[in-house]
């Protein structure tokens, strides 16, 4: 946003110092969204009138001394599989019922509105958060703002694109097997795959019931923490929600690396086939910088890392097919090509496969817990490669 701050934290400072208004931030963001939509395709719908009304209300509240917190007056947007009362929810598919979630705010949306955030609209994704975008469905296809010939990754593609392009200060994505982490890596932003159960999934179109999470995407870790402070917490409307205390997150980010123990799984994660040397060396450079800032690097071994990918695919595909089974049997042609291929894969896993994958999941979970007793954080490459071009990527190989 020209001549205006980009981060949530900086916007908050400007708003509270009187250097700008929520209306000005919103107008600038909306102008950028419309200017870049044709070339970057980040949004399915931009809710101009609702956004401007919210911004005007935020300015009036702050002028009257009511401050809802760090998100008050800040322009955000949400992935279009999360229900919002002021726009349809499509999951980027022609098969979802047109009235799915109509007139309803998902719990995370309600919390963002309660924090005073200005929501600009619904963001593009891969169809039902899987596969690869199919132009034949007629939905926009998000492009990487650093190079529109390249993919922003998925499935939270629109959120990654919109944040990186400065169309919004932050947004919500969902992550079942990498759908926040992939766009964060390819678009050079920060994305948080939250702990399962930490953020309510009520009002979100499911992909994998036991894996789905909703999380923030923004320019910085601090911005993601500010969003998490607003959206995290127990929700009785979500049976997967964890009824545990939520610690303050933004306040805990001091920027001090002194004594932080960083686990480095140097085996599979830094020697995997297909890992670009450029990516590996960039992560090593970052680790060296953290060590020089006072962190302690600890070699660790994560159990069954490669096998874990297989288990994740089995669980995700099986649960996704369970949700889509009826439509896949009666009108599969309505799905885009790559979502259809992804769901068909789930039909070929057996009940025994699913049970064994869940057993391995438990073994991996316990192994990671043991590793984490000795370290504060793990550092691994977020993606084995930089963003590929649309022309060079073969979606059939990953469907």
N, C-alpha and C positions, 0 to 999 in steps of 0.2 A: 504494500500500500504506500504509494508515493508520499514522502514527507511525513509519514506517520509510523509509529512503532509496529513491529511485526509480532513480537512475543506477547503472550498473555500477561506476564509479569510487567513488562514495560507499558503495555496499554493501561494496566491498573494504576501505575504511577502517574501517567499522563492524565487519566481521568480524575484522579484525586487531587492533583495539583492544579487542575483547571486549564491545562495546556490543550485539551481537546474535549470533545463530548462523545457520548455514545452514538448520537445521530451522525456526527462527522465520521466516526470510525465505520459505522454501518453503511453510510452512503459511499464511502471510498471502497469498502469491501464489495458492495453490490456492483459498483461500476466495474471493478476488476473482474468479478465473476462473469458479468455479461460480455466484457471485452475479450475474455480468454476462453469462453465456453466453446465457441466454434472450433478452435484449434486444439484444446486440451480435453474437452468432453468430461469434465469432472462431475457435473450435476445432472440428475434426472429432472429436478424441479427446483427453481429458485423462488422463494416465497418473499418477494419484495415488500408487499403491503404489511404482512404480519411482522417482518423483521423491523421495518421502520416504526411501526406502532410500539413494539417492544423497546426499541432504542429510545423513543420519546418518553416512554414511561420510566425507563432507567434514569434518564437525565432529570426528570421531575422528582423521582425518589431521592437521588443523590443531592439535588438542590435543597430538598426538605430535610436532609440529614439522615436519610435511611440508606445504609450501606449493606448490601447483601453479601459482600465478600469479594474475593479476587476475580470472579467471573462476571461481576455486575457490569453490564454494558459492553461486554466483549463478544465479537462476532464469531460464532461457531457453526458447525453443521453436523449432520448425522448420516451414517450409512443407511442406504434405502432398503434395509430389512428390519429396521427398528421403527415401530409405530409412532407417528406424530399426529396430533389432532388436526393440524392445519394443512396436511398434504397426504396424498395416497402413499401406500407402501406397496412396492412392486417386486422387491427382491430381484430386479432386472429380469423379470420373466413374464411371459404372456400367459402363464398357466395359473399363477396365484389369483385367488378370487379377488375381483376388483374392490370389494368392500372389506378386505382383510384389515383388521385394526382400525377401521374407519372411525374417526372422531375420538380416538383414544391416544393418549400419551403413554408410551412405555415408562416404566419406573425411572430409568436413567434419564429420559427426556424430562419427566416431571421434576426430577432433582436439578437438572440443568436450568430449567425455567425458574425453579425456586431460588437458585443461586443468582438469578438475574441475567443469565446468558442470553444473547440475541442469536436466535437460530435462523440461518439464512436459507435452509432448504435440505433436500435429500440428495445424497451422494451416490454416484455410480459404483457398482460392484460387479464381480463375476456372477453369473446367474446362480442364484441360490447359494452363493459363496463357494462355488466349486467350478471345476473345468477350466474354461478359457472363454473370453467373450466371442460370441458368434454374431457377426454383422447382420445375419438374416433375421435376428429377433427384432431389429429396429431400434434398440436402445443405444445411447451414446457409448463410446468406448474411450475410456480415460487413457491419456498419453502422458509420458514422463515429461515434466516441464523443462528438465535439463536438456533433453533431446527428444522431441515429439516422435521421432522414428523409433524410439525405444519404449519398452513396456515399463509401467510403474510397478509391476507385479500385482498380485491380488491375494485374496479377493477384495480387500479394502482398497481398491485401486483409486477410486475417486477421492477418498479421504487423503491418501498419500499425495496425489496430484494437487489437490486444492490447498493443502498446507504448504507444500514445497513451493507452489506458485504464488503464495501470499494472498490467496483468495479468502482464506479464513485464518484465524489465529490458531485454531485447533479443531479437532473433530473426533467423533466416535467411529471406531471400526469394530470388527469382531474377528476373533482368532480361534480357529479349531485345530489347524495344523500348520500355522504360519501366516495367516491372512492379515495380521497387523505387522509382524516382524518383516515379512517380505517387502511390502511397500515402504516401510521405514528404511530398510537397507538400500533399496533401489533409488529412493527419492531423497536420501540424505537428510532425513528428519529423525525424530525420536518417536518410538512407538512402544507401548507397554502391553505385553501379554500378561494379563493379571492372573493372580491365583484363582483357581476354579472356586466359585462360590463367593468371591469377594464382592463382585458387582452383579446386581440383579439382571437376569435375562428375561424377565417378564416383558411381554410385548415385542419379542424378537423372533423372527422366523428362524426355526432351528435348522442346523445342518447335522451335527452330531450331538445328541442329547448329553452324553457324559463328558464331552470335550469342549463344547462351546463356551466362549467367554466374550464379554464386551469390554473394550478398553480404550484409553485415550491415545490420540496421535497429535503431536504438536512439534514446535521447533526445538524445544529443549526438554531435558529431564525435569526441570523445575516446573515448566508449564504442564507436563503430564501429571506431576504430583499435585498441582493446584486443581486440575480436573478430577483427579482421584479423590481428593478431600471432599469434593462435592458429590460424587456419584457412588462411592463405596458404602457398604453397610448392608445389614440384614434386611431381607424383604420377604415377609411371609407369603407373598403372592408367587414367589419362585421356589419350588420344592428343592432346588439345588443350592439355594442361598445358605451361606454359613452364618450361624448365629453366634458370632464371636466378636469381641471388641475390635474396632478399627483404629489403629494408631494414627496420629497426625503425620502426614507424609511430607508436605512441603517444608514444614518447620525442621524436619530431620536432615534436610539437604544442606550441609554446611560447606561443601566443596573441599573439605580437608581429607586428604588421602592418608594421613599419618596413621600407621598401624593397621590399615585396612588389609585384610588377608584375601588376596585374589587367587582363586583356584584356576589353574590353567590345564585343561585336559589335553595334553600334547599328543596323544595317540591319534585316534580316529579323526578328531576335530581339526587337526592341523596337517594331517597326512591323507585325507580322504581323496579318492580318485575324483578328478574334476575340479578340485580346489585350485583356483587361479593363484599363481605366485604373487600377483599384485595384491590380491585380497589378503592372502596370508601375511605378506610383508607389512601391509598397512595395519593389521591387527597387532603384529609384533611391535611395530613402532609405537602404537598406542600403549601397549603393555609396558614398554620401556619408559615412556613418559610418566605413566602412573607410578612405576617403581621409583623414578627420580623424584616424584612428588611425595614419597614417603610410604607407598604401598609395599606390601610383602607378597612376592609371587610364590605360589605353592603349586608344585606339580601334583596333579590328581588324575585318577582314572575313573571315568564314568562307565558303569556297567551296561553292556548290551546296547551301545549307542546305535549301531547300524541296524540291529534287530528291532530296536524301538521304532524306527521308521516304518518297518513292515507291520508291526502291531498297530501303530497309529492309523495306517491306511486301512487295515482290516476293520478296526473299530469304527472309524469315521464313515467308511463306505457302507458298512452294514447298517449303522444307525440312520444314515441318509436314505438308504433304500427303504428302510422301514417307514420313514415319513412319506416317501414319494411312491410307495408301491402301487397304490390304487391307480394313480394317474399314469404311472409307467406301464401298467397293464392295459389301460383303456385308451389313452391318447398320448403316447410318447412323442409323437411328431410335433406337438406343441412346444416342447422344450427345444432350446438351442442345441446344436449338434454336440457340443463338448460337455454340457451339463448332462445330456442324455447318456453319453458314453460313460461319464463318471458314475451315474446312478446304476447303469447296467452292470458295472463292475461289482457293485455291492450285492447284486443278485446271485453272484457265483461263490460268495463266501458261505460256508456252512455254519450251523449253530456251533459245532465243535471248534471251527476256526475262531469264531468270535470269543468263545469261552477261553481258549488258549491265549488269545491276544490279551484278554483282560488279566489273565494270570501273569503273563509276562509284564504287563503294565505294573502290577503290584510289586513284582521283583525289582523292576527298574526304579519305581518310586522309593522303595526301601533303601536301595543302593545309593540313590542320590541324597536321601536324607542323611545317610551315614557320612557321605562326602561333605555335606554342608555343615556338619558339626565342627569341622576343622577350618572352614573358610567363611567369609562374609558374602562372597559373590563369585560367580563363574564368568569368565570371559572367553567367548568363542566367536568365530566369524558368523555374521548374521546371514550370509548367503555365500555359496561357494564361488560365485561369479558376480561381475558387475551386470547392470541391466542389459539383456540382449535386445536386439532390434526385433520389431514385429516380423520383418521379412525373414530373419534367420532362425526364428524359433519355430519348432514343430510341435504344435499343441497336441497332436495325436500321440506323441511319445510320452506325454505327461498326463493324458486324460485318464 
